[in-house]
Amino acid sequence: MVQSFLKIWLFTFIIINTDAQVQFPLRISDDSRYLIDQGDKPFPILGRTAWFIISQPEEGYKKFIENSLDHGHNAIEFAAITHWPTGNHAPYNGEGTLPFLRTLDGSDWDGRLVYNLIDTEAPDFTTPNEKYWQYVDRFLSYCADKGILVFMFPAYTGYEGQEQGWMREMVANGKERLNAYGTWIANRYQKQKNIIWMLQGDMGKFNDEQRIAEQSLIDGLKSVQDQKSNQYTAESHSGENAADNPIFGDEMTINGVYTWELKVPVPYLARKAYAHEPPMPAFLLEEPYDEEGPDGNNFNPNATQPVRRFQWWGWLCTIGGYISGNGYVWPFIDPLWQQHLDTEGALDMMRLNGFINSVQWWKLKPSGLNGMKDIIVDPMNVDTSESYVSAAAANDGSTIIAYIPPAYKGNRITIDLTVLSGTGYAYWFDPTDGQFLAAQSSTITNQGNGNFLIPGKNKAGARDWVLLIQTQQLD
C-alpha cells in the first residue's frame, strides 16, 4: 500500500487541478510565507517556464497548458512581448501579429529588432496593436479558466540589457512613453485575476537611463488603482534574489530566487530569500534547466543531470514553490518543443508536484530558520555545498522532510527527532519513480536523534532520496 500511495494520489491531483478550483486572485498568507487563494486555500507555486508561448497558435498554447496540467503544474512564466532572436518568431504572436503599430518616428513598424537609428526605428510602446493584445487577452483567460497562475513580463529587459530583451527599446522610448505603456497594460488587465507581474528580466544592474526606463514602467503599472492582480516579483541577475536588488528590491511583494551558476548555489540563495526581512513569500524562480546542459542544447554547463535537485532544494529552502524549465521547450520552436514535453526531467517535476500536494507544505519551516531547529545533525552540512541536505519541518511537529542530493557521500543521515510532536513513521520517497519505501520497520519517538540508512541507488540509478517522517502513517 505504501508504494502505490503516490501514484493513486497523483491521479487525484491531476483531476483536481484540471477542474481549476483555485479562486483567483491570490493574496499573501497572514505569516507572509506563501500564497493563498480567495477560499483561504494555500497555493504552492508549481511552475513551468513558457517564455515564447505567446508565439504559438491557439492549438499550440493549449497543448502546452494541458500537458502542464497533466504534470501537476499550476503556474507558468512568459513574456507578453518577445525579443530574443533564438526564440520563436520574435516579436510576433501566434497569429503573426506585432505588439505595436508604429516606430518612434511615426512610421509603420515592420517588426525589425535590429536598427540603424534606434531612437527613430524602435517600436513606439504607446501604439499598441489591438489585434495582438486581444490574442494575449484570450490566452490569459484560457489560463485562468484552467487554474493557471501567470507570471507575466510586460517588457523583459534582457541579459545586460541586450538582444534577449527590450531594454534598448525602452531607453529609446523614454520615461513618458514607458510610464504610459505601464499604465495602459495595467488598465487593460485591471480585472484579470491570475497575473503575477514580473519586473526586470535577467538584469540587476542599471545605468541611469536604464533605471529611469524600468522605474517608469513600474510606476505606470502601479498607478492603476483596484487591480485584481497586485503582486510583483522579478528576475534579477543570476545570484541575486528579487527583493535584494538595490534599485528595485522594494517594489517586490514576492521574493524570486534566481541562479543558474553553481558558484551561487540554489540552497544558499533560497535560504537567504526565506530569511529576508521583512518576510515575504519566496520561491525558486529560475535555475539550470532540464536538457540545457551536456545532455541537451549545451547552453548552460551547470545544468548537469539530475537537475531535479535544484527544485527539491529550492522548494524545501523557500517553502513557497518553484518554477522549472526545459532548454528545448521555452523557445517554442516547432517541432522541437513538442518532442521534449515529457522528458524524465518533466516527469521528475510531476512527482515533485504530487509530493508537495500530498503534505501540508504551508506548515513547513526550513531547517535553522524562523525558529526551527537545525534538523540535520551534521555541522558540515552547509548550504553552499553540492552535498547539502535540505530539510524542513512542520511548525506543529507533524512532519519532517529531508532531501538527500546525489552528491551526498554518506550512507546514513541523522535527524533531530525532537522537532516531532509525538510518535513518527519514516519513509523513503524515490523522486525518480514516485514510490515510497519504509525507512524502518518500527515506529520512532521524538526523543533525541535518529539515524536512517539511505537505500542506495534509486530507480534511475542516482543516489538522491527524500526522507519523509510524519506522525500520521501512510495507508
C-alpha positions as CSV (number, residue, x, y, z in Angstrom):
1,M,0.0,0.0,0.0
2,V,2.8,2.5,0.8
3,Q,4.4,2.0,-2.6
4,S,1.2,2.7,-4.5
5,F,0.1,5.7,-2.4
6,L,1.6,8.5,-4.5
7,K,0.6,7.1,-7.9
8,I,-3.0,7.0,-6.7
9,W,-2.7,10.5,-5.3
10,L,-1.1,11.9,-8.5
11,F,-4.2,10.8,-10.5
12,T,-6.4,12.6,-8.0
13,F,-4.3,15.7,-8.1
14,I,-4.5,15.9,-11.9
15,I,-8.2,15.8,-11.8
16,I,-8.5,18.4,-9.1
17,N,-6.1,20.8,-10.9
18,T,-7.9,20.4,-14.2
19,D,-11.1,21.4,-12.5
20,A,-9.5,24.8,-11.8
21,Q,-10.7,25.0,-8.2
22,V,-8.3,27.7,-7.3
23,Q,-10.0,31.0,-6.6
24,F,-8.1,33.9,-8.1
25,P,-6.7,36.5,-7.3
26,L,-4.1,35.2,-4.9
27,R,-3.1,37.0,-1.8
28,I,-0.3,36.7,0.8
29,S,-0.8,34.5,3.8
30,D,-1.0,36.0,7.3
31,D,2.5,35.0,8.1
32,S,3.8,36.3,4.8
33,R,5.3,33.0,3.8
34,Y,3.2,31.7,0.9
35,L,0.3,32.5,-1.4
36,I,-3.3,31.8,-0.6
37,D,-6.4,32.0,-2.8
38,Q,-9.7,33.7,-2.1
39,G,-11.1,30.5,-0.5
40,D,-8.2,30.5,2.0
41,K,-6.6,27.6,0.3
42,P,-2.7,27.6,0.3
43,F,-1.3,27.8,-3.2
44,P,2.1,26.3,-3.9
45,I,3.9,27.7,-6.9
46,L,4.4,24.7,-9.2
47,G,5.6,26.5,-12.2
48,R,7.0,25.9,-15.7
49,T,8.7,28.4,-18.0
50,A,6.9,29.2,-21.2
51,W,8.9,32.3,-22.4
52,F,7.8,32.3,-26.0
53,I,4.4,30.7,-25.6
54,I,2.6,33.8,-27.0
55,S,4.3,33.0,-30.3
56,Q,2.3,29.7,-30.6
57,P,-1.1,29.5,-32.3
58,E,-4.0,28.6,-30.1
59,E,-3.6,24.9,-30.7
60,G,0.0,25.1,-29.6
61,Y,-0.5,27.0,-26.4
62,K,-3.5,24.8,-25.4
63,K,-1.3,21.7,-25.9
64,F,1.3,23.1,-23.6
65,I,-1.1,24.1,-20.9
66,E,-2.9,20.8,-21.0
67,N,0.4,19.0,-20.8
68,S,1.5,21.2,-17.8
69,L,-1.8,20.4,-16.0
70,D,-1.2,16.7,-16.6
71,H,2.1,17.0,-14.9
72,G,0.6,18.8,-11.9
73,H,1.7,22.3,-12.7
74,N,-0.4,25.3,-11.7
75,A,1.7,28.2,-13.0
76,I,3.7,29.4,-16.0
77,E,6.2,32.2,-16.7
78,F,6.1,34.0,-20.0
79,A,6.9,37.3,-21.8
80,A,3.9,39.2,-23.1
81,I,6.2,40.7,-25.9
82,T,9.1,38.7,-27.1
83,H,12.5,39.8,-28.4
84,W,15.3,37.2,-28.1
85,P,16.2,36.0,-31.7
86,T,16.7,32.4,-30.5
87,G,13.0,32.1,-29.7
88,N,10.1,31.5,-32.0
89,H,9.2,34.3,-34.4
90,A,10.0,37.3,-32.2
91,P,8.3,39.7,-31.9
92,Y,5.1,38.1,-33.5
93,N,2.3,36.3,-31.7
94,G,0.7,33.1,-32.7
95,E,-1.4,34.8,-35.3
96,G,1.6,36.6,-36.9
97,T,0.6,39.9,-35.4
98,L,3.0,42.6,-34.0
99,P,2.5,44.1,-30.5
100,F,3.0,47.7,-31.6
101,L,1.9,49.6,-34.7
102,R,4.4,52.4,-35.2
103,T,8.0,53.3,-34.8
104,L,9.2,56.3,-32.8
105,D,9.3,58.5,-35.9
106,G,5.6,57.6,-36.7
107,S,6.3,55.1,-39.5
108,D,4.6,51.8,-39.6
109,W,6.6,49.2,-37.7
110,D,7.6,46.2,-39.7
111,G,8.8,44.1,-36.8
112,R,12.5,44.6,-37.2
113,L,14.5,44.4,-34.0
114,V,17.9,45.5,-35.5
115,Y,18.2,49.2,-36.2
116,N,20.4,51.8,-37.9
117,L,19.0,54.5,-35.6
118,I,17.1,53.0,-32.7
119,D,15.8,56.4,-31.5
120,T,13.6,56.6,-34.6
121,E,13.2,53.0,-35.8
122,A,12.3,51.3,-32.5
123,P,8.7,50.5,-31.9
124,D,6.7,53.1,-30.1
125,F,5.3,51.5,-26.9
126,T,2.4,53.9,-26.9
127,T,1.0,52.5,-30.1
128,P,-0.3,49.0,-29.0
129,N,-1.8,46.8,-31.7
130,E,-5.3,45.9,-30.5
131,K,-5.3,42.6,-32.5
132,Y,-2.1,41.4,-30.8
133,W,-3.3,42.2,-27.4
134,Q,-6.7,40.5,-28.0
135,Y,-4.7,37.4,-28.5
136,V,-2.9,37.9,-25.2
137,D,-6.4,38.5,-23.6
138,R,-7.6,35.1,-24.8
139,F,-4.5,33.4,-23.7
140,L,-4.7,34.8,-20.2
141,S,-8.4,34.0,-19.9
142,Y,-7.7,30.4,-21.0
143,C,-5.1,30.1,-18.3
144,A,-7.4,31.5,-15.7
145,D,-10.1,29.0,-16.7
146,K,-7.6,26.2,-16.3
147,G,-6.5,27.4,-12.9
148,I,-3.1,28.5,-14.1
149,L,-1.3,31.4,-12.4
150,V,0.7,33.5,-14.9
151,F,4.0,35.2,-14.2
152,M,4.0,37.8,-16.9
153,F,6.7,40.2,-18.1
154,P,5.2,43.3,-19.7
155,A,8.7,44.0,-21.1
156,Y,11.5,41.6,-20.3
157,T,14.7,43.7,-20.1
158,G,17.2,41.0,-21.2
159,Y,20.7,39.9,-20.1
160,E,22.8,43.1,-19.6
161,G,20.1,45.0,-21.5
162,Q,21.0,43.4,-24.8
163,E,19.2,41.5,-27.5
164,Q,17.4,39.0,-25.2
165,G,15.0,41.7,-24.1
166,W,13.6,45.2,-24.6
167,M,15.9,47.4,-22.6
168,R,17.4,49.3,-25.6
169,E,13.9,50.0,-27.0
170,M,12.7,51.0,-23.5
171,V,15.5,53.6,-23.2
172,A,14.7,54.9,-26.7
173,N,11.1,55.2,-25.8
174,G,11.9,57.3,-22.7
175,K,10.3,58.0,-19.4
176,E,6.9,59.3,-20.5
177,R,6.2,56.6,-23.1
178,L,7.2,53.8,-20.6
179,N,5.0,55.2,-17.9
180,A,2.1,55.4,-20.4
181,Y,2.8,51.8,-21.5
182,G,2.8,50.6,-17.9
183,T,-0.4,52.4,-17.2
184,W,-2.0,51.1,-20.4
185,I,-1.2,47.5,-19.7
186,A,-2.2,47.7,-16.1
187,N,-5.6,49.3,-17.1
188,R,-6.1,46.6,-19.7
189,Y,-5.6,43.8,-17.2
190,Q,-7.1,45.6,-14.2
191,K,-9.7,42.9,-13.8
192,Q,-7.5,39.9,-14.7
193,K,-7.1,37.9,-11.6
194,N,-4.4,35.3,-12.4
195,I,-1.3,37.5,-13.0
196,I,1.9,38.0,-11.1
197,W,3.7,41.0,-12.6
198,M,7.3,40.3,-13.5
199,L,9.9,43.1,-13.4
200,Q,13.4,43.4,-14.7
201,G,14.4,40.3,-16.7
202,D,17.9,38.7,-16.2
203,M,19.2,42.2,-15.4
204,G,20.1,43.6,-12.0
205,K,22.5,46.4,-12.7
206,F,21.2,49.6,-14.5
207,N,22.8,52.8,-15.7
208,D,20.8,56.0,-15.2
209,E,18.9,55.8,-18.5
210,Q,18.0,52.1,-17.9
211,R,17.0,52.7,-14.3
212,I,14.6,55.6,-15.4
213,A,13.1,53.4,-18.1
214,E,12.4,50.5,-15.8
215,Q,11.2,52.6,-13.0
216,S,8.8,54.5,-15.3
217,L,7.3,51.2,-16.4
218,I,6.9,50.1,-12.8
219,D,5.3,53.4,-11.8
220,G,2.9,53.1,-14.7
221,L,1.9,49.5,-13.6
222,K,1.4,50.6,-10.0
223,S,-0.5,53.8,-10.9
224,V,-3.7,51.9,-11.7
225,Q,-6.0,51.5,-8.7
226,D,-8.1,48.5,-7.7
227,Q,-6.1,46.0,-9.7
228,K,-7.2,42.4,-9.1
229,S,-3.7,41.2,-9.6
230,N,-1.4,43.3,-7.5
231,Q,1.6,41.0,-6.7
232,Y,5.1,41.8,-8.0
233,T,8.3,39.8,-8.3
234,A,11.4,40.0,-10.6
235,E,14.1,38.1,-12.3
236,S,17.2,40.0,-11.3
237,H,20.7,38.9,-12.4
238,S,21.9,35.4,-11.5
239,G,22.9,35.1,-7.9
240,E,20.6,37.8,-6.6
241,N,17.2,37.5,-5.1
242,A,14.5,39.8,-6.4
243,A,14.0,41.6,-3.0
244,D,17.7,42.2,-2.6
245,N,18.2,44.3,-5.8
246,P,19.4,47.7,-4.5
247,I,17.4,49.7,-7.0
248,F,14.1,47.8,-7.4
249,G,14.0,45.4,-4.4
250,D,11.5,47.5,-2.5
251,E,9.0,47.1,-5.4
252,M,8.6,43.3,-4.7
253,T,5.8,41.6,-2.8
254,I,7.2,38.1,-3.6
255,N,10.8,37.1,-3.5
256,G,12.1,35.2,-6.6
257,V,15.3,33.2,-6.3
258,Y,17.5,33.1,-9.4
259,T,20.8,31.5,-10.0
260,W,22.0,29.4,-13.0
261,E,25.6,29.2,-11.7
262,L,26.9,26.7,-9.2
263,K,29.1,29.3,-7.7
264,V,26.0,30.8,-6.1
265,P,24.2,27.6,-5.0
266,V,20.4,27.3,-5.0
267,P,20.1,26.3,-1.3
268,Y,22.2,29.3,-0.2
269,L,20.2,31.8,-2.2
270,A,16.9,30.2,-1.4
271,R,17.5,30.2,2.3
272,K,18.6,33.8,2.1
273,A,15.3,34.6,0.4
274,Y,13.2,32.9,3.1
275,A,15.2,34.8,5.8
276,H,14.6,38.2,4.1
277,E,13.3,40.9,6.4
278,P,10.5,41.8,6.3
279,P,9.3,38.3,5.4
280,M,7.6,37.7,2.1
281,P,6.7,34.6,0.1
282,A,9.8,33.2,-1.5
283,F,10.1,30.7,-4.3
284,L,12.8,29.3,-6.7
285,L,12.2,31.4,-9.9
286,E,15.0,30.1,-12.1
287,E,17.8,27.6,-12.0
288,P,19.7,25.4,-14.5
289,Y,17.1,23.9,-16.9
290,D,16.4,20.4,-17.9
291,E,18.2,19.5,-21.1
292,E,20.1,22.7,-21.1
293,G,23.5,21.2,-20.3
294,P,25.6,18.4,-21.7
295,D,22.5,16.2,-22.3
296,G,20.7,18.8,-24.3
297,N,21.4,22.1,-26.1
298,N,24.7,22.7,-24.1
299,F,23.6,26.3,-23.3
300,N,24.4,26.0,-19.6
301,P,27.4,23.9,-18.4
302,N,26.0,24.0,-14.9
303,A,22.8,22.2,-16.0
304,T,24.2,18.7,-15.3
305,Q,21.7,16.0,-14.5
306,P,19.8,15.3,-12.4
307,V,18.5,18.9,-12.4
308,R,15.6,17.9,-10.2
309,R,18.0,18.5,-7.3
310,F,17.6,22.2,-7.8
311,Q,13.8,22.2,-7.5
312,W,13.9,19.9,-4.4
313,W,16.4,22.2,-2.8
314,G,14.5,25.3,-3.9
315,W,11.2,24.2,-2.6
316,L,12.4,23.0,0.8
317,C,14.5,26.1,1.3
318,T,11.8,28.6,0.4
319,I,8.6,26.6,1.0
320,G,6.7,28.8,-1.4
321,G,7.4,26.7,-4.5
322,Y,9.4,26.7,-7.7
323,I,9.5,27.3,-11.5
324,S,11.4,24.8,-13.7
325,G,12.3,24.9,-17.4
326,N,13.5,22.9,-20.4
327,G,16.1,24.2,-22.8
328,Y,14.2,23.0,-25.9
329,V,10.6,23.9,-24.7
330,W,10.9,27.5,-23.7
331,P,11.7,28.9,-27.2
332,F,8.6,27.1,-28.6
333,I,10.3,26.4,-31.9
334,D,8.3,23.7,-33.9
335,P,8.6,20.7,-33.7
336,L,11.3,20.6,-31.0
337,W,9.3,21.8,-28.1
338,Q,6.6,19.2,-28.5
339,Q,9.2,16.4,-28.5
340,H,10.5,17.5,-25.1
341,L,7.4,17.9,-23.0
342,D,7.6,14.5,-21.3
343,T,11.3,14.1,-20.6
344,E,12.5,12.3,-17.4
345,G,13.1,15.8,-16.0
346,A,9.5,16.8,-16.7
347,L,8.3,13.6,-15.0
348,D,10.5,14.3,-12.1
349,M,8.6,17.6,-11.7
350,M,5.3,15.7,-11.9
351,R,6.5,13.5,-9.0
352,L,7.7,16.6,-7.1
353,N,4.3,18.3,-7.6
354,G,2.5,15.3,-6.4
355,F,4.7,15.0,-3.3
356,I,4.2,18.7,-2.4
357,N,0.5,18.4,-2.6
358,S,0.4,15.2,-0.5
359,V,1.7,17.1,2.6
360,Q,0.7,20.2,4.5
361,W,3.6,22.1,2.9
362,W,2.4,25.5,4.2
363,K,3.2,24.5,7.7
364,L,6.9,23.8,6.9
365,K,9.8,25.9,8.1
366,P,13.3,25.4,6.7
367,S,15.9,23.9,8.9
368,G,17.5,26.5,11.2
369,L,15.3,29.4,10.0
370,N,12.3,31.2,11.5
371,G,12.7,29.5,14.9
372,M,13.1,26.0,13.5
373,K,15.9,23.8,14.9
374,D,18.7,22.5,12.8
375,I,17.0,19.3,11.6
376,I,20.1,17.7,10.0
377,V,22.6,16.7,12.7
378,D,25.8,17.4,10.9
379,P,28.0,20.5,11.4
380,M,29.4,20.0,7.9
381,N,26.0,20.3,6.3
382,V,26.4,23.8,4.7
383,D,24.1,25.3,2.1
384,T,27.0,26.2,-0.2
385,S,27.8,22.5,-0.8
386,E,26.6,20.2,-3.6
387,S,26.1,17.6,-0.9
388,Y,23.8,19.9,1.2
389,V,20.9,18.0,2.7
390,S,17.9,20.5,2.7
391,A,15.3,19.9,5.3
392,A,12.1,21.4,6.7
393,A,9.6,20.5,9.4
394,A,6.1,21.5,10.1
395,N,5.5,24.1,12.8
396,D,3.1,21.7,14.6
397,G,5.6,18.9,14.7
398,S,3.6,16.7,12.4
399,T,6.2,16.3,9.5
400,I,9.9,16.3,8.7
401,I,11.1,16.3,5.1
402,A,14.7,16.0,4.0
403,Y,16.2,15.8,0.5
404,I,19.5,13.9,0.2
405,P,21.1,15.0,-3.1
406,P,23.1,12.8,-5.5
407,A,26.4,14.2,-4.3
408,Y,25.9,13.2,-0.6
409,K,28.6,10.7,0.3
410,G,27.4,9.1,3.5
411,N,25.2,6.0,3.7
412,R,23.2,7.3,6.7
413,I,21.5,10.6,7.6
414,T,21.0,11.8,11.2
415,I,17.8,13.7,12.0
416,D,16.9,15.7,15.2
417,L,13.6,14.0,16.0
418,T,12.7,16.3,18.8
419,V,11.0,18.6,16.3
420,L,8.3,15.9,16.0
421,S,5.2,16.3,18.2
422,G,5.0,12.6,19.0
423,T,5.5,9.1,17.6
424,G,6.6,9.1,14.0
425,Y,6.7,6.9,10.9
426,A,9.6,7.2,8.4
427,Y,9.6,6.5,4.7
428,W,11.9,6.9,1.8
429,F,10.5,8.5,-1.3
430,D,12.1,7.8,-4.7
431,P,12.0,11.1,-6.7
432,T,12.6,9.1,-9.9
433,D,9.6,6.8,-9.8
434,G,7.2,8.1,-7.1
435,Q,7.5,5.0,-4.8
436,F,7.6,5.0,-1.0
437,L,9.7,2.5,1.0
438,A,9.5,2.1,4.7
439,A,12.6,3.6,6.2
440,Q,12.5,1.2,9.2
441,S,10.1,-1.4,10.4
442,S,9.3,0.2,13.8
443,T,7.9,3.5,14.8
444,I,10.2,6.2,16.0
445,T,10.0,8.5,19.0
446,N,10.6,12.2,19.3
447,Q,13.4,11.7,21.8
448,G,16.9,12.6,20.6
449,N,18.4,11.9,17.2
450,G,17.5,9.2,14.7
451,N,19.9,7.6,12.2
452,F,18.4,6.5,8.9
453,L,20.1,4.2,6.4
454,I,19.9,5.6,2.8
455,P,18.7,2.9,0.4
456,G,21.5,3.3,-2.1
457,K,20.7,3.9,-5.8
458,N,17.2,5.0,-6.7
459,K,15.2,3.6,-9.7
460,A,17.1,5.9,-12.1
461,G,20.5,4.8,-10.8
462,A,21.2,8.1,-9.0
463,R,21.6,8.4,-5.2
464,D,19.1,11.1,-4.3
465,W,16.2,10.3,-2.0
466,V,13.6,12.1,0.1
467,L,13.1,11.2,3.7
468,L,9.5,11.7,5.0
469,I,8.8,11.4,8.7
470,Q,5.4,12.2,10.0
471,T,3.1,11.5,12.9
472,Q,0.4,10.0,10.6
473,Q,1.1,6.7,8.9
474,L,0.7,6.3,5.2
475,D,-2.0,4.0,4.0
